[in-house]
């Protein structure tokens, strides 16, 4: 996997503010561009899939489809826990997919000037997932590019490794 | 893409489809003015529209064809095999351009057209000159096969390049894969519906079914809800049926491809073949129709390449030199049966046996134990496909395993029947629809899984004590003795967890048959059977290979749908074990005597072959209903015809009195037989007629007494019974 390429991101910071939905996993605050989120489900029922790759958080029933949910916790190498998680629904290559996070926070508006690409010191596995960060006044908001969490994409990454 | 162009494409494809059909028919009815006019019209329409839309390449090409067709239509020249071939090539050319327009929105390179145009022109001139000199006399009374053979011979003499039809076919194949264009009979009463939209409706209906299920389960506690639930139930059923109908298409959509294929193959292999199509109006879900296209094409190729012999061989064997290939479709219950029948040389089992031994699929010792029927099934083994002589058309018995896998993937079954010297029949049983299937919900490690009923044969309950004692092991392989036969077992929890679940409590064995493998799947518990709506899984989860989809159950819980064939393969259930079993079963049921259920029917004892018995039911007499004079039972939405030869139903006892019904299976039919009581299971021996030595049908020697065997074949089909009643 190559390093982050902000120029290629479809949500390249443009002039004016960008609305980010902040989500929390463990202690880290992440930002997801709000335009990319189809829906946020509040603690949906997930159904585990035996023998699935570890990053698969389970199946979620969503509007007549059964979508595959990716667990951001396990992707980041954190232990899974039993507490209910919130789900962000995205449109992926293979239809809808979901991203399970510990909690969904407020919507924040960030400006492109605050954006910085991934630091070179970041582990490669993290560089593959993170798209850079916004420097907020009090803390850093780590950017997530939904396309990188598409299970199809993740599976390809796994195969190439 | 421009709407106008899109419409033009759809219409032209339809026109070309019709033209193809007509051209292949023209071969048999060269004089048919109507056919010729229809073909002419198709090409003419394309030409007219293309000029208007500015597709000059299409226009030139169709113009060249129109010239020749005009002569044909006006009766100035006679259609010859050569001409039809040329016209079919023209058709492929037109199709290729249409496809290019669809994909790239341009007509593509016109380079190859000049040659075809020149050829068509030359042909028109030549045949015009010939027609002028020829005195029309003979032709008509000539027998078809002779003409065809000549046509074939002719094309051979002319050294018709072999590669061309193949290339054309490739084009054809790639064209067939194009999913966006909806083919339709183009009759006034039909409507083109976008498949995407239909799928969406189907999804919504699925959702409605789920809601219905939830309401049905929620209401059972309270009262006033019931009428509402019933109404919802009714609406759902209607809507489901209507939408499913919209998805149904006649099999002629697939069948119509075959006259051309058969014609090409027949010429290429110089074997005259007549194609008969039957039951074209039979309808099947669109997606299933697509799914059987390849297996059918494959089977047709096989039949012509390997099944039907060369004309000389056929003549020597006293057969019509022209081979017969029959494609038929009919609906039978909730299945559509598609058959590919040829009257060729049949499959020689010795060859299959030798090949299987040579390929190491079976040992010579084991092969010696197999019956002909079992040997025949070896053709479906993966790896049987042999490639020692790959012809253009098909390899030797290529990929019958693929045919079977494809058909079983959509919940269907494949059977092969062959009589040496007389022909082969390949029978595909395809479910009417895939979207909603009956399934048994099983539980393992606290999770629910759906098991498609199609693969399920029976269920065995084991108490924890029985589970400990009756599951036997050879090394690491768990086995269960099911009526004296060893059934290999797969523990679902072990398979899914990748480790032993340790001590086992009470469990169930679901006896499954899939992909030619018979095994028992051990699960922790059972829930009610349910009609489930199949939802696709994302590709990541499909890759696990054990689940064919997912569903939402009545209680709102999600369940993964198990794929019985894949589980068997993963669980290491070999086909060999199954063959052994079959051979074993065969031995039992053949001369050495088979097991019978001894029942008291009427005043005498009678025997039922145990192999066919599914279950024994005790139920109140009031449950029995009648269609006409035929007694029937209703079980979970399916009808069970009853055989009451003992006259038990007519007994004077009250409606509350319980009766015993033995439910048994004959092929795909289920039949119930009323009996006074079930007595015993015993081994029976066949009886021979004194002096003649042949077996007496319908009787067996049970416990040293002659006992009549109830033959399920003699129970009339329900439909027949209904007809009689009317």
Boltz contact constraints between the chains, C-beta under 6 A:
constraints:
  - contact:
      token1: [A, 47]
      token2: [B, 558]
      max_distance: 6.0
  - contact:
      token1: [A, 49]
      token2: [B, 541]
      max_distance: 6.0
  - contact:
      token1: [A, 50]
      token2: [B, 496]
      max_distance: 6.0
  - contact:
      token1: [A, 51]
      token2: [B, 544]
      max_distance: 6.0
  - contact:
      token1: [A, 52]
      token2: [B, 541]
      max_distance: 6.0
  - contact:
      token1: [A, 59]
      token2: [B, 550]
      max_distance: 6.0
  - contact:
      token1: [A, 59]
      token2: [B, 558]
      max_distance: 6.0
  - contact:
      token1: [A, 61]
      token2: [B, 552]
      max_distance: 6.0
  - contact:
      token1: [A, 61]
      token2: [B, 558]
      max_distance: 6.0
  - contact:
      token1: [A, 64]
      token2: [B, 203]
      max_distance: 6.0
  - contact:
      token1: [A, 64]
      token2: [B, 207]
      max_distance: 6.0
  - contact:
      token1: [A, 66]
      token2: [B, 535]
      max_distance: 6.0
  - contact:
      token1: [A, 66]
      token2: [B, 550]
      max_distance: 6.0
  - contact:
      token1: [A, 68]
      token2: [B, 538]
      max_distance: 6.0
  - contact:
      token1: [A, 68]
      token2: [B, 541]
      max_distance: 6.0
  - contact:
      token1: [A, 94]
      token2: [B, 538]
      max_distance: 6.0
  - contact:
      token1: [A, 94]
      token2: [B, 539]
      max_distance: 6.0
  - contact:
      token1: [A, 151]
      token2: [B, 538]
      max_distance: 6.0
  - contact:
      token1: [A, 151]
      token2: [B, 540]
      max_distance: 6.0
  - contact:
      token1: [A, 152]
      token2: [B, 539]
      max_distance: 6.0
  - contact:
      token1: [A, 155]
      token2: [B, 540]
      max_distance: 6.0
